[in-house]
Amino acid sequence: MRTRAFRSFDEQVGRHVFPVASAAKAVDYYEEQLGQPLSETEQLEVFWTAVRTAPDLSVIFDPRSVLRASIRAFERTRDLLAAAGRRLVLLRSAEPLLVLADSGIALRRKDGTFGLTPPLLPETIEVFVPLSPTCLLISTPRAHHRPREGLTRKIAAKANAGAAAWCQDAVYRPPSIPWSTHLQLADTPSQVSRHGCLPYPSSPPRDPPQRAARHPGTAPRCPFGPACSRC
């Protein structure tokens, strides 16, 4: 959540979800004021009117929201990172071996690839956090990383590959570290997959909101529950 890709993702979610969330509250507000439930037709009329007239998110934007999102994300992932069978390993080297990316972190899958597709933190994933050119922190379920053996060139190469795969604009290296011919920067910055859904099982309104493209092979869960038949 501290990386630029996730901050951008959080902002995108806010822009797309805020009109829908405020519209759902509008339906509840109308029913509370009337003292009786609205019909399905009335619910849809109130809902889509509220979606179309929702204020821009910038009107209520709180600059502390990014910090709160990071805290919430840490609380959700803390138990996983401290789960039985997973450990934190700090590896050091006497000479600089690591390059540092502007993202600050990389997730390495069991097959050796790096990416942001869900699930973001499966049990088999390794979290690489280069702290300096000579110090690497790893959250791992594996036992082959041994602090007493230090940071080897082989492990550093894996971390450097993750830094190149996850950077947004730049990777930094000390002058003493030659740029590896095997270290390739991605053509585009890493992105978080976006999913879209529309609430309520009914025909679309006259001007329905644009739906974000779904990532191939995924089935996002609609926040409006199993009653939704249009997602």
N, C-alpha and C positions, 0 to 999 in steps of 0.2 A: 504493500500500500504506500510505501514511501517513494516508489519509483515514479517517474514521469508518466509511464504508460498507465499505471493504475490510477494516478490522480486524474488523468484525462478521462479514463473510463468512468470514474466516480462522477465527474462533471457531466458526462454524457447521460449516465443513468438518471441523474437529477433532472436534467432537462426533459427527458422522455417520461419519467415516472411522475414528476410533480403534477402535471395537469390531470393525470388519471387519478392520483391519490387525492387531490383536492376535490375532484368531481365526485368520487365515492363518498367523501365526507359531506359534500353538498346534498347528496341523496339522503343520507342519515339525518342531516340537519332539517330538511324539509319534512321528513316523516316525524321527527321529534316535535317540530312546531305545529304540525297538523294533529298530532296525537293518534295517528293511524297510519298503516303502511300504504305506500303508493302502489298502484297497479304496475305491471311490468312495462306497459307503454309509457306511463308517467315517469317511471324510474329512468327509462331510456331517454326521454325528452329532457329531464333534469340533468342527467349525466352528461349527455353530449353537448348540451348548452353550456354546462360548466367547463367542459374540456375546451370548447372553442373560445370561451371568454376568460380562461385562466390567465392570471398575470404572468409576466415574464419572471423567470426564476431569479434574475438579477435584482429584482425589487426586494426580495427577502433573503438574498445571499448573505451568509454569515462567513466571514473570512476564517473563522476557527473550524469550519466544517471539515477541512482537509485534515487537521490535527485530530479531530474526533473520529474521523474515518480510520485513521491509522491506529488509534487506540482500540477501536472496536475490532479491527482486523487482528491485532495482536491478541486480544482476549479470545478470539475464536481459534487462533492457530496455536496458542500457548500450550494447550493440553496435547495437541498432536506432536509438537516439537519436544515435549517432555514425556512422551508416551514410553511405556516399557518396550525395550528393543531398539529404541532410537537414542542416540547420544550426540553430545556436542564435542567436537574435537578441534583443538587449536594447534595448528602446525606452523613451525617457524623454519626459516632458512638463514644461513649466515650471509648470503648474498641476495640481491634483488632478483626475483624470478617471476613476479606477478605483474601483469598490467591491470590497470584500474579503469573500469567503465563508469560512465556518468549515471548508470542505473544503480550501481552499488551492490547488486545481488544477481544471482542466476540460479535457476532450478534445473537440475540435470536428471533426466529420466533414467530408468534402469537400462534402456537400450543405448544410452550414450547421447541422445539427442536433447536439445534444449527447446522449450516452447512454453506458451501460455495457455494452451487449450485445456479445458476442464477434464478431469478434476485437477485443480492446481496443486494440491498437496496430497497425492496418494501416499500410501505407506512406504512405497519403494523409492520415492524421490529423494534426491540429495539436494540440500540447500548450500550453495557456495557463497561465502561472503568474504571477499578479499579486503582485509583491514588496512594493509599497507603492502608495498612491494615485497616484503619479507614475511608477512603474517597472513595466514588463511584460516578462517573459521568455517567449519563444515558441520551441518546437522545431517546425520546419516544413520540408516538402519544397519549398516554394514560394519564388519569388525576389522577390515584390512587396513584402515587408517590408524597408524600408531604414532602418538606424539613423540615417543622417544626416537623414532626414526627421522623425525623432522619433515619438512616440506621437500619432497623430491621433485625432480624436473618433470617426471611423468604426471604427478598430481597437479603440479603448477600448469602443465599444458592443458589439462582438463578445465581448470579454473579459467585460464586465459581464453579457451574456446568459448566458455560460457559468457565471459565478459564481452567478447566480440559479438556473440549472438544476441545479447540482451541490451547492448548500448543503444542510445537514442541518437546522439550526434557525434560522440567522440569516445575514444579509448586513450588513456594516458599511460606512458611508460617512461621510466628513468632513462637517461642517455646510455646507461650501461647495459640495458637490455636490448639486444637486436630484435628487429621485427621478424617474426617467423613467417616463412613463405606459406606455411600451412594455416596461418591465422587469417581467416577471411571475414571481413565485415559484411553484414547482411545488406542486401540492396535497399531495404526499407526498414525503418525502426520496428521493434516488436510491438504487436498490437494485442489487445484483449478482445476475444470474440464477442460480438454483439448479438443479442437475441431479441426477438420482438413478439408481442402477443397483444390481442385485443380482447377486452372483457365483454361479458354478457353474450349469451347464445341467441342473437337476433340478427336481423338483416343490418348491413352497415348503414350509417347515416349518409346524408347527401355529400358531405365533405369529410370522409374518414381521414384520420391522421395517417401519415405515411408510416409503413411498417419497416422496421429494420430487417435487413436480410439475415436469415438464420445461417449459422455455420453448418456446413454439410455434416450429416450423420449425428446431429444433436437433437434432443427433444426437450427444450426448456420447459420448466414447470410454471404454469400461469399462477400468479399470486392471488387470483380470484377463485381458485379452487377447482375441483373436478366438474363443477356444473358448467364450466366454460367449454363450449364445443367448437370454438372458432380458432383455437390456438394450434 
